[in-house]
Amino acid sequence: MTTISFIGLGTVGAPMARNLLRSGFDVVGYNRSPARIAEFVAAGGARCPIGCGGRGPL
């Protein structure tokens, strides 16, 4: 399956990233707020290093 990097897990980005997870994609995410990353990881996503380092299409 394709890995997608998602930058910005705020009000708009978090639901979009969760929908990708539910659709079966591997999603790595980045956000400035650690709380948003924690919520994303708890939903099944992976923490992404700053800039996502080429781990998936941006």
DSSP file (Angstrom, degrees, kcal/mol; ACC not computed):
  #  RESIDUE AA STRUCTURE BP1 BP2  ACC     N-H-->O    O-->H-N    N-H-->O    O-->H-N    TCO  KAPPA ALPHA  PHI   PSI    X-CA   Y-CA   Z-CA
    1    1 A M              0   0    0      0, 0.0     2,-0.2     0, 0.0    24,-0.1   0.000 360.0 360.0 360.0 152.8    0.0    0.0    0.0
    2    2 A T        -     0   0    0      1,-0.0    24,-1.7    54,-0.0     2,-0.5  -0.463 360.0-137.5 -72.9 139.2    1.1    3.6   -0.6
    3    3 A T  E     -a   26   0A   0     22,-0.2     2,-0.4    -2,-0.2    24,-0.2  -0.874  19.4-163.4 -97.5 131.0    2.5    5.6    2.2
    4    4 A I  E     -a   27   0A   0     22,-3.0    24,-2.4    -2,-0.5     2,-0.5  -0.951  10.1-145.2-116.9 131.9    1.3    9.2    2.3
    5    5 A S  E     -a   28   0A   0     52,-1.5     2,-0.5    -2,-0.4    24,-0.2  -0.821  16.5-165.2 -93.4 133.5    3.0   12.0    4.3
    6    6 A F  E     -a   29   0A   0     22,-3.0    24,-2.3    -2,-0.5     2,-0.6  -0.975   4.9-164.5-125.8 120.6    0.5   14.5    5.8
    7    7 A I  E     +a   30   0A   0     -2,-0.5    24,-0.2    22,-0.2    22,-0.1  -0.914  65.3  33.3-108.5 119.8    1.7   17.9    7.1
    8    8 A G        -     0   0    0     22,-3.2    23,-0.2    -2,-0.6    -1,-0.1   0.671  52.2-171.5 102.6  99.0   -0.8   19.7    9.3
    9    9 A L        +     0   0    0      4,-0.2    22,-0.1    21,-0.1    -1,-0.1  -0.239  46.0 118.5-113.8  42.3   -3.1   17.8   11.6
   10   10 A G  S  > S-     0   0    0      4,-0.1     4,-2.2     5,-0.0    -2,-0.0   0.229  85.6 -47.7 -86.7-149.1   -5.3   20.6   12.8
   11   11 A T  T  4 S+     0   0    0      1,-0.2    -2,-0.0     2,-0.2    -3,-0.0   0.834 140.5  25.7 -57.6 -38.6   -9.0   21.2   12.3
   12   12 A V  T  > S+     0   0    0      2,-0.1     4,-1.2     3,-0.1    -1,-0.2   0.862 122.9  49.8 -93.3 -43.9   -9.0   20.4    8.6
   13   13 A G  H  > S+     0   0    0      1,-0.2     4,-2.8     2,-0.2     5,-0.2   0.861 100.8  61.0 -69.3 -38.1   -6.0   18.1    8.3
   14   14 A A  H  X S+     0   0    0     -4,-2.2     4,-2.5     1,-0.2     5,-0.2   0.929 106.7  44.4 -60.1 -48.7   -6.7   15.6   11.1
   15   15 A P  H  > S+     0   0    0      0, 0.0     4,-2.1     0, 0.0    -1,-0.2   0.885 113.7  51.9 -63.9 -34.9  -10.0   14.4    9.7
   16   16 A M  H  X S+     0   0    0     -4,-1.2     4,-1.7     2,-0.2    -2,-0.2   0.935 111.4  46.3 -64.6 -44.8   -8.5   14.1    6.2
   17   17 A A  H  X S+     0   0    0     -4,-2.8     4,-2.1     1,-0.2    -1,-0.2   0.895 110.9  52.6 -65.1 -40.2   -5.6   12.1    7.5
   18   18 A R  H  X S+     0   0    0     -4,-2.5     4,-2.6    -5,-0.2    -1,-0.2   0.887 106.6  53.8 -63.2 -38.3   -7.9    9.8    9.5
   19   19 A N  H  X S+     0   0    0     -4,-2.1     4,-1.4     1,-0.2    -1,-0.2   0.889 107.4  50.7 -62.8 -38.2  -10.0    9.2    6.4
   20   20 A L  H  <>S+     0   0    0     -4,-1.7     5,-2.1     2,-0.2     4,-0.2   0.913 110.0  50.2 -64.2 -41.9   -6.9    8.1    4.6
   21   21 A L  H ><5S+     0   0    0     -4,-2.1     3,-1.8     1,-0.2    -2,-0.2   0.937 109.8  50.1 -60.1 -46.9   -6.0    5.7    7.4
   22   22 A R  H 3<5S+     0   0    0     -4,-2.6    -1,-0.2     1,-0.3    -2,-0.2   0.778 104.7  59.2 -63.3 -26.5   -9.6    4.2    7.3
   23   23 A S  T 3<5S-     0   0    0     -4,-1.4    -1,-0.3    -5,-0.2    -2,-0.2   0.471 124.9-101.8 -82.8  -1.3   -9.2    3.7    3.6
   24   24 A G  T < 5S+     0   0    0     -3,-1.8    -3,-0.2     1,-0.3     2,-0.2   0.464  75.1 137.4  99.4   1.9   -6.2    1.5    4.2
   25   25 A F      < -     0   0    0     -5,-2.1     2,-0.6   -24,-0.1    -1,-0.3  -0.505  57.3-121.1 -78.5 149.9   -3.3    3.9    3.4
   26   26 A D  E     -a    3   0A   0    -24,-1.7   -22,-3.0    -2,-0.2     2,-0.5  -0.832  38.1-168.1 -84.7 123.8   -0.2    4.1    5.6
   27   27 A V  E     -a    4   0A   0     -2,-0.6    19,-2.1    17,-0.2     2,-0.4  -0.966  17.0-169.7-124.3 128.0   -0.1    7.7    6.7
   28   28 A V  E     -ab   5  46A   0    -24,-2.4   -22,-3.0    -2,-0.5     2,-0.3  -0.943  19.7-162.3-110.1 138.0    2.8    9.5    8.5
   29   29 A G  E     -ab   6  47A   0     17,-2.8    19,-2.3    -2,-0.4     2,-0.4  -0.880  16.3-164.1-127.5 153.8    2.0   12.9    9.9
   30   30 A Y  E     +a    7   0A   0    -24,-2.3   -22,-3.2    -2,-0.3     2,-0.3  -0.996  17.0 158.6-132.0 138.4    3.7   16.0   11.1
   31   31 A N        -     0   0    0     -2,-0.4     6,-0.1    17,-0.2    17,-0.1  -0.973  43.1-128.1-152.0 150.8    2.3   18.9   13.1
   32   32 A R  S    S+     0   0    0     -2,-0.3    -1,-0.1     4,-0.0     3,-0.1   0.814  93.2  77.0 -68.8 -29.7    3.9   21.5   15.3
   33   33 A S     >  -     0   0    0      1,-0.2     4,-1.5    -3,-0.1     3,-0.5  -0.728  69.5-154.2 -88.1 118.7    1.6   20.6   18.2
   34   34 A P  H  > S+     0   0    0      0, 0.0     4,-2.4     0, 0.0     5,-0.2   0.832  94.0  60.6 -59.3 -32.0    2.7   17.4   20.1
   35   35 A A  H  > S+     0   0    0      1,-0.2     4,-2.0     2,-0.2     5,-0.2   0.899 103.2  49.9 -63.7 -39.7   -0.9   16.9   21.2
   36   36 A R  H  > S+     0   0    0     -3,-0.5     4,-2.1     2,-0.2    -1,-0.2   0.887 110.3  50.2 -66.1 -38.7   -2.2   16.7   17.7
   37   37 A I  H  X S+     0   0    0     -4,-1.5     4,-2.8     2,-0.2     5,-0.2   0.922 108.4  53.0 -64.6 -42.9    0.5   14.1   16.8
   38   38 A A  H  X S+     0   0    0     -4,-2.4     4,-2.3     1,-0.2    -2,-0.2   0.907 109.9  48.0 -59.6 -42.7   -0.4   12.0   19.9
   39   39 A E  H  X S+     0   0    0     -4,-2.0     4,-1.2     2,-0.2    -1,-0.2   0.904 112.4  49.6 -63.1 -41.5   -4.0   11.9   18.7
   40   40 A F  H  <>S+     0   0    0     -4,-2.1     5,-2.3     2,-0.2     4,-0.3   0.913 111.1  47.9 -65.3 -44.1   -3.0   11.0   15.2
   41   41 A V  H ><5S+     0   0    0     -4,-2.8     3,-1.5     1,-0.2    -1,-0.2   0.895 108.6  55.0 -64.1 -40.1   -0.7    8.2   16.4
   42   42 A A  H 3<5S+     0   0    0     -4,-2.3    -1,-0.2     1,-0.3    -2,-0.2   0.799 104.3  55.7 -62.7 -27.9   -3.5    6.9   18.7
   43   43 A A  T 3<5S-     0   0    0     -4,-1.2    -1,-0.3    -3,-0.3    -2,-0.2   0.501 133.1 -89.7 -82.9  -4.3   -5.7    6.7   15.6
   44   44 A G  T < 5S+     0   0    0     -3,-1.5   -17,-0.2     1,-0.3    -3,-0.2   0.409  86.4 125.2 113.7  -1.4   -3.2    4.5   13.8
   45   45 A G      < -     0   0    0     -5,-2.3     2,-0.4    -6,-0.1    -1,-0.3  -0.255  55.3-119.0 -81.5 175.0   -1.0    7.0   12.1
   46   46 A A  E     -b   28   0A   0    -19,-2.1   -17,-2.8    -2,-0.0     2,-0.2  -0.909  24.0-110.3-117.3 145.2    2.8    7.2   12.4
   47   47 A R  E     -b   29   0A   0     -2,-0.4   -17,-0.2   -19,-0.2    -9,-0.0  -0.530  33.5-151.3 -72.0 136.3    4.9   10.1   13.6
   48   48 A C        -     0   0    0    -19,-2.3   -17,-0.2    -2,-0.2     3,-0.1  -0.910  13.8-119.6-112.8 135.3    6.8   11.8   10.9
   49   49 A P    >   -     0   0    0      0, 0.0     3,-2.9     0, 0.0     4,-0.1  -0.301  57.5 -66.9 -65.4 160.1   10.1   13.6   11.4
   50   50 A I  G >  S+     0   0    0      1,-0.3     3,-0.5     2,-0.1   -20,-0.0  -0.188 127.8  10.5 -51.5 132.5   10.1   17.3   10.4
   51   51 A G  G >  S-     0   0    0      1,-0.2     3,-0.6    -3,-0.1    -1,-0.3   0.368 110.0-105.1  77.5  -6.5    9.7   17.7    6.7
   52   52 A C  G X   -     0   0    0     -3,-2.9     3,-2.4     1,-0.2    -1,-0.2   0.406  38.5-119.9  64.6   0.8    8.8   14.0    6.5
   53   53 A G  G <   -     0   0    0     -3,-0.5    -1,-0.2     1,-0.3    -2,-0.1   0.718  65.1 -58.6  46.2  34.5   12.2   13.2    5.0
   54   54 A G  G <  S+     0   0    0     -3,-0.6    -1,-0.3     2,-0.2    -2,-0.1   0.748  94.3 138.3  73.2  22.3   10.9   11.7    1.8
   55   55 A R  S <  S-     0   0    0     -3,-2.4    -2,-0.1     1,-0.1    -1,-0.1   0.474  74.5 -13.8 -82.0   0.0    8.8    9.0    3.5
   56   56 A G  S    S-     0   0    0     -4,-0.1   -52,-0.2   -52,-0.1    -2,-0.2  -0.947  91.3 -60.0 177.3 168.1    5.9    9.4    1.2
   57   57 A P              0   0    0      0, 0.0   -52,-1.5     0, 0.0    -2,-0.0  -0.377 360.0 360.0 -66.3 142.3    4.4   11.7   -1.4
   58   58 A L              0   0    0    -54,-0.1   -51,-0.1    -2,-0.1   -54,-0.1   0.388 360.0 360.0-102.1 360.0    3.6   15.3   -0.3
